[in-house]
Amino acid sequence: MLDFEVGVDLLNVSQVFRGRRFRSNDPVSDFVEIQGSSRRTVIRIDIDGVGESRELRSLAILKGVDVNTFTLDGLSDAS
């Protein structure tokens, strides 16, 4: 994803958390992990949800976004 601006844009992940396996009061902090470098931020999600394993898959790659400037506040789980 290009042209994402921290503090201005939000990445809406509400559709990802539909279904029983993602039942949580705070699905973003429970099932999302942020990784990356100074050149990109990778948003990863636990596709298993509340299951026993923690299988992370890349959901979005924000090119040009320093991982140190991106927080979970940049995600929205509101529909």
C-alpha angles and dihedrals in degrees: 000000000000130000097030110154119202111231092019108053129053127204107221110216098167095116091055093061098052114119139047098284091068099051106146140125088236110024094170095061093036099050108020129083128186121215135161147091141266089289102047145012122218119204110206128187132201099239092193092063112193092355123119099262126065104221109174122200129181112258100175139358114210106203116209093017115120109228089221091063098046121085135174086264086077089068127075125202093182116112 
